[in-house]
Amino acid sequence: MKALLTLLLLFPSAALAMPVAVQGVQFAQVKGYTEVVFALSGPVEHSLFTLSHPDRIVIDMDDARLATAAPAGQGVVTRIRSAPHQQTGLRVVLDLSERVIPRSFLRQTPAGPQLVVDLYGAGQTEQRQPVLSATTPTAAANRPARDIVVAIDAGHGGIDSGARGPHGVVEKTVTLAIARKLAALIARQPGFKPFLTRDGDYYLQLRERIARARAAHADIFISIHCDASRDHGADGATVYALSEHGATSEHARWLANQENDADLLGGVSLANKSNMLASVLLDLSQTATISASLDVGGRVAHQLAGLGPMHRGDVQQAAFVVLKSPDIPSILVETDYITNPREARQLMTPAYQNRIARAIVGGVVNYFDQYPPPGTELALLKTRRARHAASAIVAGGAPGYTVASSGDQR
């Protein structure tokens, strides 16, 4: 111990490089749901996704290790398994007795940080709280919480084949295959609903893709593409959000056509507004939308980095037309280089397409877990979590926790 302290004093950066230790796992049976609490030695970045047949929850923690034996399950958790993930990370799998709606968050306690995973029974959606509105309280009182709508746009299609790779590989075919897999994974996420702008080999104009997403009341727009280069050795994914230049040009277009355009998704109409007021409303909407796009894009890029080296690690910004909706966070994912013979072969395989789709889902779910849109099932669950945490703090702790036994080490 003395030698370790001396090392940390001489080389303080070594402490920063040490992985976060998961020091214990506890369960709490709260009315209506099961809470799984991971006691940590420090804050940790994490992502979470669900699997079915059989039902499981997968939790990935960056730069983390399990410093205790995996305990036996409790409640809907029948077993906890763990394994190293991506060299320095930790993957924890919760085997379940039934389908649940999971939500995760970090909280600070006097004993240290905790990663909390709440598992709500699927039947809880029947007991959801009403969504209130300042403008129509009576109508809203009985309005059910809605799903988060994920618009998935398979790039190109029909006469527009997109980029071409070796051996007849075409971009429009790959993007549709990935989009369909992404939609299937989104559909399995409780509280989410996919929407495909195209589900076949046909041509859509770029603005028609945006219009379809808006008509579906999408909360996020994801356009799937494959990159191309004369350098056949180029590889790796890149994620894009809208650039300031693209936002400026779209701003001008909306102001010029406000009477013909639909209302903003927030319910604000630009019709009958002065140019100055309409400009301010658009500016506020676009600023928030680009910020959200960069955030979710960063999380998607982080997940894609787990598949291999990125072509560009940071989210790039460009004036792509499909990213120009002023009120829908939008990202464009260049999944890989179709002109690279090795990557083209991978892009045509269902297994690699599924890995790309899983990475995108991981980033999207991670973002909406933190920032659920008002009126959605996830927003209601987050409110309930906050109330429970506040009640625990007022009571002087988090009563009801029991340390799980370590009898089952499978």
Secondary structure as a PSIPRED ss2 file (coil, helix, strand):
# PSIPRED VFORMAT (PSIPRED V4.0)

   1 M C   1.000  0.000  0.000
   2 K H   0.000  1.000  0.000
   3 A H   0.000  1.000  0.000
   4 L H   0.000  1.000  0.000
   5 L H   0.000  1.000  0.000
   6 T H   0.000  1.000  0.000
   7 L H   0.000  1.000  0.000
   8 L H   0.000  1.000  0.000
   9 L H   0.000  1.000  0.000
  10 L H   0.000  1.000  0.000
  11 F C   1.000  0.000  0.000
  12 P C   1.000  0.000  0.000
  13 S H   0.000  1.000  0.000
  14 A H   0.000  1.000  0.000
  15 A H   0.000  1.000  0.000
  16 L H   0.000  1.000  0.000
  17 A H   0.000  1.000  0.000
  18 M C   1.000  0.000  0.000
  19 P C   1.000  0.000  0.000
  20 V E   0.000  0.000  1.000
  21 A E   0.000  0.000  1.000
  22 V E   0.000  0.000  1.000
  23 Q E   0.000  0.000  1.000
  24 G E   0.000  0.000  1.000
  25 V E   0.000  0.000  1.000
  26 Q E   0.000  0.000  1.000
  27 F E   0.000  0.000  1.000
  28 A E   0.000  0.000  1.000
  29 Q E   0.000  0.000  1.000
  30 V E   0.000  0.000  1.000
  31 K C   1.000  0.000  0.000
  32 G C   1.000  0.000  0.000
  33 Y E   0.000  0.000  1.000
  34 T E   0.000  0.000  1.000
  35 E E   0.000  0.000  1.000
  36 V E   0.000  0.000  1.000
  37 V E   0.000  0.000  1.000
  38 F E   0.000  0.000  1.000
  39 A E   0.000  0.000  1.000
  40 L E   0.000  0.000  1.000
  41 S C   1.000  0.000  0.000
  42 G C   1.000  0.000  0.000
  43 P C   1.000  0.000  0.000
  44 V C   1.000  0.000  0.000
  45 E C   1.000  0.000  0.000
  46 H E   0.000  0.000  1.000
  47 S E   0.000  0.000  1.000
  48 L E   0.000  0.000  1.000
  49 F E   0.000  0.000  1.000
  50 T E   0.000  0.000  1.000
  51 L E   0.000  0.000  1.000
  52 S C   1.000  0.000  0.000
  53 H C   1.000  0.000  0.000
  54 P C   1.000  0.000  0.000
  55 D C   1.000  0.000  0.000
  56 R E   0.000  0.000  1.000
  57 I E   0.000  0.000  1.000
  58 V E   0.000  0.000  1.000
  59 I E   0.000  0.000  1.000
  60 D E   0.000  0.000  1.000
  61 M E   0.000  0.000  1.000
  62 D C   1.000  0.000  0.000
  63 D C   1.000  0.000  0.000
  64 A E   0.000  0.000  1.000
  65 R E   0.000  0.000  1.000
  66 L E   0.000  0.000  1.000
  67 A C   1.000  0.000  0.000
  68 T C   1.000  0.000  0.000
  69 A C   1.000  0.000  0.000
  70 A C   1.000  0.000  0.000
  71 P C   1.000  0.000  0.000
  72 A E   0.000  0.000  1.000
  73 G C   1.000  0.000  0.000
  74 Q C   1.000  0.000  0.000
  75 G C   1.000  0.000  0.000
  76 V C   1.000  0.000  0.000
  77 V E   0.000  0.000  1.000
  78 T E   0.000  0.000  1.000
  79 R E   0.000  0.000  1.000
  80 I E   0.000  0.000  1.000
  81 R E   0.000  0.000  1.000
  82 S E   0.000  0.000  1.000
  83 A E   0.000  0.000  1.000
  84 P E   0.000  0.000  1.000
  85 H E   0.000  0.000  1.000
  86 Q C   1.000  0.000  0.000
  87 Q C   1.000  0.000  0.000
  88 T C   1.000  0.000  0.000
  89 G E   0.000  0.000  1.000
  90 L E   0.000  0.000  1.000
  91 R E   0.000  0.000  1.000
  92 V E   0.000  0.000  1.000
  93 V E   0.000  0.000  1.000
  94 L E   0.000  0.000  1.000
  95 D E   0.000  0.000  1.000
  96 L E   0.000  0.000  1.000
  97 S C   1.000  0.000  0.000
  98 E C   1.000  0.000  0.000
  99 R C   1.000  0.000  0.000
 100 V E   0.000  0.000  1.000
 101 I E   0.000  0.000  1.000
 102 P E   0.000  0.000  1.000
 103 R E   0.000  0.000  1.000
 104 S E   0.000  0.000  1.000
 105 F E   0.000  0.000  1.000
 106 L E   0.000  0.000  1.000
 107 R E   0.000  0.000  1.000
 108 Q E   0.000  0.000  1.000
 109 T E   0.000  0.000  1.000
 110 P C   1.000  0.000  0.000
 111 A C   1.000  0.000  0.000
 112 G E   0.000  0.000  1.000
 113 P E   0.000  0.000  1.000
 114 Q E   0.000  0.000  1.000
 115 L E   0.000  0.000  1.000
 116 V E   0.000  0.000  1.000
 117 V E   0.000  0.000  1.000
 118 D E   0.000  0.000  1.000
 119 L E   0.000  0.000  1.000
 120 Y E   0.000  0.000  1.000
 121 G E   0.000  0.000  1.000
 122 A H   0.000  1.000  0.000
 123 G H   0.000  1.000  0.000
 124 Q H   0.000  1.000  0.000
 125 T H   0.000  1.000  0.000
 126 E H   0.000  1.000  0.000
 127 Q H   0.000  1.000  0.000
 128 R C   1.000  0.000  0.000
 129 Q C   1.000  0.000  0.000
 130 P C   1.000  0.000  0.000
 131 V C   1.000  0.000  0.000
 132 L C   1.000  0.000  0.000
 133 S C   1.000  0.000  0.000
 134 A C   1.000  0.000  0.000
 135 T C   1.000  0.000  0.000
 136 T C   1.000  0.000  0.000
 137 P H   0.000  1.000  0.000
 138 T H   0.000  1.000  0.000
 139 A H   0.000  1.000  0.000
 140 A H   0.000  1.000  0.000
 141 A H   0.000  1.000  0.000
 142 N C   1.000  0.000  0.000
 143 R C   1.000  0.000  0.000
 144 P C   1.000  0.000  0.000
 145 A C   1.000  0.000  0.000
 146 R E   0.000  0.000  1.000
 147 D C   1.000  0.000  0.000
 148 I E   0.000  0.000  1.000
 149 V E   0.000  0.000  1.000
 150 V E   0.000  0.000  1.000
 151 A E   0.000  0.000  1.000
 152 I E   0.000  0.000  1.000
 153 D E   0.000  0.000  1.000
 154 A E   0.000  0.000  1.000
 155 G C   1.000  0.000  0.000
 156 H C   1.000  0.000  0.000
 157 G E   0.000  0.000  1.000
 158 G C   1.000  0.000  0.000
 159 I C   1.000  0.000  0.000
 160 D E   0.000  0.000  1.000
 161 S C   1.000  0.000  0.000
 162 G C   1.000  0.000  0.000
 163 A C   1.000  0.000  0.000
 164 R E   0.000  0.000  1.000
 165 G C   1.000  0.000  0.000
 166 P H   0.000  1.000  0.000
 167 H H   0.000  1.000  0.000
 168 G H   0.000  1.000  0.000
 169 V C   1.000  0.000  0.000
 170 V E   0.000  0.000  1.000
 171 E H   0.000  1.000  0.000
 172 K H   0.000  1.000  0.000
 173 T H   0.000  1.000  0.000
 174 V H   0.000  1.000  0.000
 175 T H   0.000  1.000  0.000
 176 L H   0.000  1.000  0.000
 177 A H   0.000  1.000  0.000
 178 I H   0.000  1.000  0.000
 179 A H   0.000  1.000  0.000
 180 R H   0.000  1.000  0.000
 181 K H   0.000  1.000  0.000
 182 L H   0.000  1.000  0.000
 183 A H   0.000  1.000  0.000
 184 A H   0.000  1.000  0.000
 185 L H   0.000  1.000  0.000
 186 I H   0.000  1.000  0.000
 187 A H   0.000  1.000  0.000
 188 R C   1.000  0.000  0.000
 189 Q C   1.000  0.000  0.000
 190 P C   1.000  0.000  0.000
 191 G C   1.000  0.000  0.000
 192 F E   0.000  0.000  1.000
 193 K E   0.000  0.000  1.000
 194 P E   0.000  0.000  1.000
 195 F E   0.000  0.000  1.000
 196 L E   0.000  0.000  1.000
 197 T C   1.000  0.000  0.000
 198 R C   1.000  0.000  0.000
 199 D C   1.000  0.000  0.000
 200 G C   1.000  0.000  0.000
 201 D C   1.000  0.000  0.000
 202 Y C   1.000  0.000  0.000
 203 Y C   1.000  0.000  0.000
 204 L C   1.000  0.000  0.000
 205 Q C   1.000  0.000  0.000
 206 L H   0.000  1.000  0.000
 207 R H   0.000  1.000  0.000
 208 E H   0.000  1.000  0.000
 209 R H   0.000  1.000  0.000
 210 I H   0.000  1.000  0.000
 211 A H   0.000  1.000  0.000
 212 R H   0.000  1.000  0.000
 213 A H   0.000  1.000  0.000
 214 R H   0.000  1.000  0.000
 215 A H   0.000  1.000  0.000
 216 A C   1.000  0.000  0.000
 217 H C   1.000  0.000  0.000
 218 A C   1.000  0.000  0.000
 219 D C   1.000  0.000  0.000
 220 I E   0.000  0.000  1.000
 221 F E   0.000  0.000  1.000
 222 I E   0.000  0.000  1.000
 223 S E   0.000  0.000  1.000
 224 I E   0.000  0.000  1.000
 225 H E   0.000  0.000  1.000
 226 C E   0.000  0.000  1.000
 227 D E   0.000  0.000  1.000
 228 A C   1.000  0.000  0.000
 229 S C   1.000  0.000  0.000
 230 R C   1.000  0.000  0.000
 231 D C   1.000  0.000  0.000
 232 H C   1.000  0.000  0.000
 233 G C   1.000  0.000  0.000
 234 A C   1.000  0.000  0.000
 235 D C   1.000  0.000  0.000
 236 G C   1.000  0.000  0.000
 237 A C   1.000  0.000  0.000
 238 T E   0.000  0.000  1.000
 239 V E   0.000  0.000  1.000
 240 Y E   0.000  0.000  1.000
 241 A E   0.000  0.000  1.000
 242 L E   0.000  0.000  1.000
 243 S C   1.000  0.000  0.000
 244 E H   0.000  1.000  0.000
 245 H H   0.000  1.000  0.000
 246 G H   0.000  1.000  0.000
 247 A H   0.000  1.000  0.000
 248 T H   0.000  1.000  0.000
 249 S H   0.000  1.000  0.000
 250 E H   0.000  1.000  0.000
 251 H H   0.000  1.000  0.000
 252 A H   0.000  1.000  0.000
 253 R H   0.000  1.000  0.000
 254 W H   0.000  1.000  0.000
 255 L H   0.000  1.000  0.000
 256 A H   0.000  1.000  0.000
 257 N C   1.000  0.000  0.000
 258 Q C   1.000  0.000  0.000
 259 E C   1.000  0.000  0.000
 260 N C   1.000  0.000  0.000
 261 D C   1.000  0.000  0.000
 262 A C   1.000  0.000  0.000
 263 D C   1.000  0.000  0.000
 264 L C   1.000  0.000  0.000
 265 L C   1.000  0.000  0.000
 266 G C   1.000  0.000  0.000
 267 G C   1.000  0.000  0.000
 268 V C   1.000  0.000  0.000
 269 S C   1.000  0.000  0.000
 270 L C   1.000  0.000  0.000
 271 A C   1.000  0.000  0.000
 272 N C   1.000  0.000  0.000
 273 K C   1.000  0.000  0.000
 274 S C   1.000  0.000  0.000
 275 N H   0.000  1.000  0.000
 276 M H   0.000  1.000  0.000
 277 L H   0.000  1.000  0.000
 278 A H   0.000  1.000  0.000
 279 S H   0.000  1.000  0.000
 280 V H   0.000  1.000  0.000
 281 L H   0.000  1.000  0.000
 282 L H   0.000  1.000  0.000
 283 D H   0.000  1.000  0.000
 284 L H   0.000  1.000  0.000
 285 S H   0.000  1.000  0.000
 286 Q H   0.000  1.000  0.000
 287 T H   0.000  1.000  0.000
 288 A H   0.000  1.000  0.000
 289 T H   0.000  1.000  0.000
 290 I H   0.000  1.000  0.000
 291 S H   0.000  1.000  0.000
 292 A H   0.000  1.000  0.000
 293 S H   0.000  1.000  0.000
 294 L H   0.000  1.000  0.000
 295 D H   0.000  1.000  0.000
 296 V H   0.000  1.000  0.000
 297 G H   0.000  1.000  0.000
 298 G H   0.000  1.000  0.000
 299 R H   0.000  1.000  0.000
 300 V H   0.000  1.000  0.000
 301 A H   0.000  1.000  0.000
 302 H H   0.000  1.000  0.000
 303 Q H   0.000  1.000  0.000
 304 L H   0.000  1.000  0.000
 305 A H   0.000  1.000  0.000
 306 G H   0.000  1.000  0.000
 307 L H   0.000  1.000  0.000
 308 G C   1.000  0.000  0.000
 309 P C   1.000  0.000  0.000
 310 M C   1.000  0.000  0.000
 311 H C   1.000  0.000  0.000
 312 R C   1.000  0.000  0.000
 313 G C   1.000  0.000  0.000
 314 D C   1.000  0.000  0.000
 315 V C   1.000  0.000  0.000
 316 Q E   0.000  0.000  1.000
 317 Q E   0.000  0.000  1.000
 318 A E   0.000  0.000  1.000
 319 A C   1.000  0.000  0.000
 320 F C   1.000  0.000  0.000
 321 V H   0.000  1.000  0.000
 322 V H   0.000  1.000  0.000
 323 L H   0.000  1.000  0.000
 324 K C   1.000  0.000  0.000
 325 S C   1.000  0.000  0.000
 326 P C   1.000  0.000  0.000
 327 D C   1.000  0.000  0.000
 328 I C   1.000  0.000  0.000
 329 P C   1.000  0.000  0.000
 330 S E   0.000  0.000  1.000
 331 I E   0.000  0.000  1.000
 332 L E   0.000  0.000  1.000
 333 V E   0.000  0.000  1.000
 334 E E   0.000  0.000  1.000
 335 T E   0.000  0.000  1.000
 336 D E   0.000  0.000  1.000
 337 Y E   0.000  0.000  1.000
 338 I C   1.000  0.000  0.000
 339 T C   1.000  0.000  0.000
 340 N C   1.000  0.000  0.000
 341 P H   0.000  1.000  0.000
 342 R H   0.000  1.000  0.000
 343 E H   0.000  1.000  0.000
 344 A H   0.000  1.000  0.000
 345 R H   0.000  1.000  0.000
 346 Q H   0.000  1.000  0.000
 347 L H   0.000  1.000  0.000
 348 M C   1.000  0.000  0.000
 349 T C   1.000  0.000  0.000
 350 P H   0.000  1.000  0.000
 351 A H   0.000  1.000  0.000
 352 Y H   0.000  1.000  0.000
 353 Q H   0.000  1.000  0.000
 354 N H   0.000  1.000  0.000
 355 R H   0.000  1.000  0.000
 356 I H   0.000  1.000  0.000
 357 A H   0.000  1.000  0.000
 358 R H   0.000  1.000  0.000
 359 A H   0.000  1.000  0.000
 360 I H   0.000  1.000  0.000
 361 V H   0.000  1.000  0.000
 362 G H   0.000  1.000  0.000
 363 G H   0.000  1.000  0.000
 364 V H   0.000  1.000  0.000
 365 V H   0.000  1.000  0.000
 366 N H   0.000  1.000  0.000
 367 Y H   0.000  1.000  0.000
 368 F H   0.000  1.000  0.000
 369 D H   0.000  1.000  0.000
 370 Q H   0.000  1.000  0.000
 371 Y C   1.000  0.000  0.000
 372 P C   1.000  0.000  0.000
 373 P C   1.000  0.000  0.000
 374 P C   1.000  0.000  0.000
 375 G C   1.000  0.000  0.000
 376 T E   0.000  0.000  1.000
 377 E H   0.000  1.000  0.000
 378 L H   0.000  1.000  0.000
 379 A H   0.000  1.000  0.000
 380 L H   0.000  1.000  0.000
 381 L H   0.000  1.000  0.000
 382 K H   0.000  1.000  0.000
 383 T H   0.000  1.000  0.000
 384 R H   0.000  1.000  0.000
 385 R H   0.000  1.000  0.000
 386 A H   0.000  1.000  0.000
 387 R H   0.000  1.000  0.000
 388 H H   0.000  1.000  0.000
 389 A H   0.000  1.000  0.000
 390 A H   0.000  1.000  0.000
 391 S H   0.000  1.000  0.000
 392 A H   0.000  1.000  0.000
 393 I H   0.000  1.000  0.000
 394 V H   0.000  1.000  0.000
 395 A C   1.000  0.000  0.000
 396 G C   1.000  0.000  0.000
 397 G C   1.000  0.000  0.000
 398 A C   1.000  0.000  0.000
 399 P C   1.000  0.000  0.000
 400 G C   1.000  0.000  0.000
 401 Y E   0.000  0.000  1.000
 402 T E   0.000  0.000  1.000
 403 V E   0.000  0.000  1.000
 404 A C   1.000  0.000  0.000
 405 S C   1.000  0.000  0.000
 406 S C   1.000  0.000  0.000
 407 G C   1.000  0.000  0.000
 408 D C   1.000  0.000  0.000
 409 Q C   1.000  0.000  0.000
 410 R C   1.000  0.000  0.000
